Amino acid sequence: MTDELNFLDLVALSNITPGLVVEKFGGKINSSFFDGSNILGTLRIKGLVDFTANFPGQSIISVTETGKSILTEAEEKAKAPFDTIDYAIVVQLQGGKRSYVDVGGAVNLRPRDLAMHLYRMGKQQYLVYDIKNGSIDIMLTEKGLLQAKAGFQQPQTQAGTAGNGQEATMPSAGTQQSPPPVTQMLPKSEEASDIQEGKALTDIENKIASNKKMKSTNLVIIAVIIIIIVVLLLFARII
């Protein structure tokens, strides 16, 4: 039956104090005696409370072990940081006051899980709720509204800190960081290899240029020799 727990059940359960009697419970949650009795009847069916009859006196309400475990779980989860589901809830509530049934339908969350999230957000002052005549209306606080406008941000407790003890900063959604230079991205071995290859290419180019120069010189020498031979032959014929 605890899987059927809803936010109204959890709030009502958290308002039960030691020695509280059935006859005064309605006033405790700003509801009539009839509405208060209906809520207590629901809690009893779900195994969360019981009554101790003191005839002809008043009936004292006692929280069962199951009810106590639910409250303990809610208090533990109330210490958890703000998460994406909480953000989805504040987005739904920024349009105005809503019931927990409407919120649960909008975020598609089962009643028990929704109850734990709403309870935590109330403890952390993202929202407040108003109980009246056996129903609850939920609305955002200023903190919750600012969170809805700002968008979801990772809590600082999970963001981590830098090695020097300072908080690590995250880039904003619209900011793009320039990539590091290629020389920083390459491993040192690859960078050294690239330098060596560049030097080798330069040496090869120098050798090619030197060879071309030598060939040109050789051609000039050969041409001069041929001219000298031709001149000598012409001179020999004349003689």
Secondary structure, DSSP 8 states (H G I E B T S, - for coil): -GGG--HHHHHHHHT--TT-BHHHHHHHTTS-HHHHHHHHHHHHHTTSEEEE--TTS--EEEE-HHHHHHHHHHHHHTTS---HHHHHHHHHHTTS-EEHHHHHHHHT--HHHHHHHHHHHHHTTSEEEEEETTEEEEEE-HHHHHHHHH-----HHHH-B-TTSSB-----TT-------HHHHS-HHHHHHHHHHHHHHHHHHHHHHHHHHHHHHHHHHHHHHHHHHHHHHHHHHH-
